[in-house]
Amino acid sequence: MATYDGLFEATGLQGWCGETTDGPLTMAELMARARGEDAADVATPLMNTPFPSLDVLHESCATIPRSRDMTEAVEQGFLAIKDPLKVVLDPITQPLSWALDASLELFQAVPWFIMIPLLVILTWFSTKRIGVTVFVAAAFLFMSFINFYDDAMQTLSIIFVCTLISIALGVPIGIAMSRSNALQRGTIPILDMLQTLPTFVYLVPLIYLFSVTESKLYGIAIILYAIVPVVRLTDLGIRLVDKEVIEAADAFGMTARQKLWKVEVPLALPNIMAGVNQTIMMSLAMVVIASLVSAPGLGVKVLAGIRNLELGVGLVAGFCIVLLAVLLDRSTKAALARVDVSGTAR
């Protein structure tokens, strides 16, 4: 008999359970049959009593579904809403594909002798640090020298678009959260889920919703993964603004909008910029994973090194990713260091 037959007999649920159906033999049944024993007569030792999971209970009660029945129900439920969901999401997310494709074309169309000086000049004006500027120039020249420039530009273009969209969406959400405790309580579990969900899991539902040839497939995954820090730190920064400063703004007769843009956001700017820095880093981390679903860039080289067992290609591409992450991190942190409590450059 099955392990929990006695439980259903004692509770009088045999009628509800019905007759057990024949299914694939368990390992214990196969071993018992090989020894010429009847599996029903094989008693389970007390110390080996299995946990009453769905599969174990199903052996005693056919009405209880198996775990594979549950996973199949989840899959069928998702497939049932796939087409209506796609009808809604396609027009909303199509601009993301256009932005990613246009950014890739732009970054690749600009010649290296224009792009690299442009990036160096941008770094200088945003950081005013000679060391950081020289490092950025040396990093891009090095990647160009080893013929990884095009891949680095593709990765940089994806980060550029996804970071801008994450900031454009994340900062308003963070501001709204700072205004409402109820909204914050409702949003934090969602942010926790997005932050702890394994990176590969982001791609599973998106592969069913969008074609792997569409840029928005990996764009949505990157944005969902990278938007969390800027939302959290925007909310935190505004909530940390000194209450006495808010009271002083009220005494001057400022409206809620004036307080937000002239007092709270400038004072919260260091925290917001820290969130932007982390968003850039998380975008870069997800770009490598997104290369599994046709995202171009340095991640493709890493995958090529793994698939073809080319150790050198994988290591050099990984080093270039690290180099890109370091220069982006140093640049944004140097720009953050120039932001004082008033939100203006020193």
C-alpha positions in Angstrom: 0.0 0.0 0.0 1.0 3.6 -0.5 2.5 5.5 2.4 -0.5 7.7 3.2 -3.3 5.2 2.5 -4.0 5.0 6.2 -4.4 8.7 6.5 -7.1 8.9 3.9 -8.8 5.8 5.4 -8.7 7.4 8.9 -10.2 10.7 7.7 -12.9 9.0 5.6 -11.8 10.6 2.4 -11.5 7.4 0.4 -14.8 8.1 -1.4 -13.5 11.5 -2.4 -10.2 10.1 -3.6 -11.7 7.5 -5.8 -9.8 4.7 -7.3 -6.0 5.2 -7.8 -4.9 5.2 -11.4 -2.1 3.3 -12.8 0.9 5.5 -13.6 4.6 5.2 -14.1 6.2 2.9 -11.6 8.3 4.4 -8.8 11.9 3.3 -8.1 10.7 1.4 -5.1 8.1 -0.5 -7.1 10.6 -1.3 -9.8 13.1 -2.6 -7.2 10.4 -4.7 -5.5 9.3 -6.1 -8.8 12.9 -7.0 -9.7 13.1 -8.9 -6.4 9.9 -10.7 -7.2 8.0 -8.9 -4.4 4.7 -7.1 -4.5 5.3 -3.4 -4.2 2.1 -3.0 -2.2 3.5 -5.3 0.5 6.7 -3.3 0.9 6.4 -1.3 4.0 8.2 2.1 4.2 10.5 2.3 7.2 9.6 5.1 9.6 12.8 7.0 9.1 12.3 6.9 5.3 8.8 8.3 5.4 8.5 10.7 2.5 7.2 14.3 2.9 3.5 14.4 1.9 4.1 16.2 -1.4 1.6 16.2 -4.3 3.2 13.2 -6.0 3.3 11.1 -2.8 -0.3 12.0 -1.8 -1.4 11.2 -5.4 -0.2 7.6 -4.9 -2.9 7.3 -2.2 -5.5 9.7 -3.6 -5.9 10.0 -7.3 -8.0 13.2 -6.9 -4.9 15.1 -5.7 -3.0 16.4 -8.7 0.7 15.6 -9.3 3.3 18.3 -9.4 3.6 18.0 -13.1 -0.1 18.6 -13.4 0.4 21.8 -11.5 3.2 23.0 -13.7 1.3 22.1 -16.8 -1.7 24.1 -15.5 0.6 27.1 -15.0 1.9 26.7 -18.5 -1.5 26.4 -20.1 -2.7 29.4 -18.1 0.1 31.5 -19.4 -0.5 30.3 -23.0 -4.2 31.1 -22.6 -3.5 34.8 -21.8 -0.5 35.0 -24.2 -2.3 36.3 -27.2 -4.5 39.0 -25.4 -1.4 40.1 -23.5 0.7 40.3 -26.7 -2.0 42.5 -28.3 -1.7 44.9 -25.4 2.1 44.9 -25.0 3.1 45.0 -28.6 2.1 48.6 -29.4 3.4 49.7 -25.9 6.8 48.1 -26.2 7.4 48.7 -30.0 9.0 52.1 -29.4 11.6 50.3 -27.3 12.6 48.2 -30.3 12.9 51.3 -32.4 15.0 53.1 -29.8 17.4 50.1 -29.4 17.7 49.6 -33.2 18.3 53.3 -33.8 20.9 53.5 -31.0 22.8 50.5 -32.4 22.8 52.0 -35.9 23.9 55.4 -34.6 26.8 54.1 -32.4 28.0 51.9 -35.2 27.6 54.6 -37.9 29.8 57.1 -36.1 33.5 56.5 -37.0 35.8 55.6 -34.2 37.9 58.8 -34.6 34.8 60.8 -33.8 33.2 58.5 -31.2 36.2 58.0 -29.0 37.1 61.7 -28.7 33.4 62.5 -28.2 33.2 60.0 -25.3 36.4 61.4 -23.8 35.1 65.0 -24.0 31.8 64.0 -22.4 33.7 62.3 -19.6 35.8 65.4 -19.0 32.9 67.8 -18.8 30.9 65.4 -16.5 33.7 64.5 -14.2 36.4 67.2 -14.5 38.9 64.4 -13.5 42.0 64.0 -15.6 42.6 60.5 -14.3 39.1 59.3 -15.1 39.3 60.9 -18.6 42.6 59.4 -19.4 41.4 56.0 -18.2 38.3 56.2 -20.5 40.4 57.1 -23.5 42.9 54.3 -22.8 40.1 51.7 -22.3 38.4 52.5 -25.6 41.7 52.6 -27.4 42.7 49.3 -26.0 39.4 47.6 -27.0 39.8 49.1 -30.5 43.4 47.8 -30.7 42.3 44.2 -30.0 39.3 44.5 -32.4 36.6 44.6 -29.7 35.5 48.2 -30.4 32.3 47.3 -32.4 31.2 44.9 -29.7 31.9 47.4 -27.0 29.9 50.1 -28.9 26.9 47.7 -29.3 26.9 47.0 -25.6 27.3 50.7 -24.8 24.4 51.6 -27.0 22.1 49.1 -25.3 23.1 50.4 -21.9 22.5 53.9 -23.0 18.9 53.3 -24.1 18.0 51.0 -21.3 19.5 53.3 -18.6 17.7 56.3 -19.9 14.4 54.5 -20.0 15.0 53.1 -16.5 15.7 56.6 -15.2 12.7 58.1 -17.0 10.4 55.5 -15.4 12.2 54.9 -12.1 12.5 58.5 -10.8 8.8 59.3 -11.1 7.9 56.0 -9.5 10.3 56.7 -6.7 8.9 60.2 -6.2 5.4 58.8 -6.1 6.5 56.2 -3.5 7.9 58.9 -1.3 4.6 60.7 -1.4 2.5 57.7 -0.4 3.2 55.2 2.3 0.5 52.9 0.9 2.1 53.0 -2.6 5.5 52.3 -1.1 4.1 49.2 0.8 2.5 47.9 -2.3 5.6 48.6 -4.6 8.4 47.2 -2.3 7.3 43.5 -2.7 7.4 44.0 -6.5 10.8 45.6 -6.3 12.0 42.8 -4.0 10.8 40.2 -6.5 12.5 42.0 -9.4 15.8 42.3 -7.5 15.9 38.7 -6.3 14.5 36.9 -9.3 17.3 35.0 -11.1 18.4 36.8 -14.2 17.6 33.8 -16.5 14.0 33.8 -15.3 13.4 37.2 -16.7 13.8 35.7 -20.2 11.4 32.8 -19.8 8.0 34.6 -20.2 9.4 37.1 -22.6 10.6 34.4 -25.1 6.9 33.3 -25.3 5.6 36.8 -25.8 8.1 38.2 -28.3 10.2 36.9 -31.1 13.9 36.5 -30.5 14.5 38.8 -33.5 12.8 41.7 -31.7 15.1 44.0 -29.8 12.4 44.7 -27.2 12.8 41.1 -25.9 16.1 41.8 -24.3 15.3 45.5 -23.7 12.4 44.7 -21.4 14.5 42.2 -19.5 17.3 44.7 -19.0 14.9 47.5 -17.9 13.0 45.3 -15.4 16.3 44.1 -13.9 18.0 47.5 -13.8 15.2 49.8 -12.7 15.1 48.7 -9.1 18.0 50.7 -7.6 16.9 54.1 -9.1 13.4 53.6 -7.8 14.5 52.6 -4.3 17.2 55.3 -3.9 14.9 58.1 -5.3 12.3 57.1 -2.7 14.9 56.9 0.0 16.6 60.2 -0.9 13.4 62.2 -0.9 12.3 60.7 2.4 15.6 61.6 4.0 15.2 65.3 3.3 15.4 67.2 6.6 11.9 67.9 7.9 13.0 71.3 9.1 13.9 72.2 5.5 10.4 71.2 4.4 8.9 73.3 7.2 10.9 76.3 6.0 9.7 75.8 2.5 6.1 75.7 3.8 6.8 78.9 5.7 7.8 80.6 2.5 4.5 79.5 0.9 5.9 77.1 -1.6 3.5 74.8 -3.4 3.9 71.0 -3.4 5.4 71.1 -6.9 7.8 73.9 -6.0 8.9 72.0 -2.9 9.5 68.9 -4.9 11.6 70.4 -7.7 13.4 73.3 -5.8 14.0 71.6 -2.4 13.4 67.8 -2.2 14.9 66.6 -5.6 18.0 68.8 -5.4 18.7 67.6 -1.8 18.0 64.0 -2.8 20.1 64.3 -6.0 23.2 62.4 -4.5 21.0 59.4 -3.6 19.3 59.6 -7.0 22.7 59.7 -8.8 23.8 56.7 -6.7 20.7 54.9 -8.0 21.6 55.8 -11.5 25.1 54.4 -11.0 23.7 51.1 -9.8 21.2 51.0 -12.6 24.0 51.3 -15.2 26.0 48.5 -13.5 22.9 46.2 -13.4 22.1 47.0 -17.1 25.6 45.9 -18.0 25.3 42.7 -16.0 22.0 41.9 -17.7 23.3 42.7 -21.2 25.6 39.7 -21.0 22.7 37.4 -20.0 20.5 38.9 -22.7 23.0 37.9 -25.4 21.3 34.4 -25.0 18.3 36.0 -26.8 20.1 37.8 -29.6 21.3 40.9 -27.7 24.5 42.0 -29.5 27.7 43.1 -28.0 30.4 41.7 -25.8 28.1 39.1 -24.3 28.0 37.3 -27.7 31.8 37.0 -27.6 31.6 35.4 -24.1 29.0 32.9 -25.3 31.1 32.1 -28.4 34.0 31.4 -26.1 31.8 29.0 -24.1 30.2 27.3 -27.0 33.3 26.8 -29.1 35.6 26.2 -26.0 37.7 29.2 -27.0 39.2 30.1 -23.7 41.1 33.2 -25.0 38.0 34.7 -26.7 35.9 34.2 -23.6 38.5 35.6 -21.2 39.3 38.7 -23.3 35.6 39.4 -23.9 35.0 39.1 -20.1 37.9 41.4 -19.4 36.5 44.0 -21.8 33.1 43.8 -20.0 34.9 44.4 -16.7 36.8 47.3 -18.3 33.6 48.8 -19.6 31.9 48.3 -16.2 34.9 50.0 -14.4 35.0 53.0 -16.7 31.2 53.5 -16.4 31.4 53.1 -12.6 34.3 55.6 -12.3 32.7 58.1 -14.6 29.4 58.1 -12.9 30.9 58.2 -9.4 33.2 61.1 -10.4 30.1 62.9 -11.7 28.3 62.1 -8.5 31.2 63.6 -6.5 30.6 66.9 -8.2 27.0 67.1 -7.0 26.7 69.0 -3.7 23.7 69.1 -1.4 22.2 71.9 -3.5 22.3 69.7 -6.7 24.7 72.0 -8.5 28.2 71.4 -9.8 31.1 72.5 -7.7 
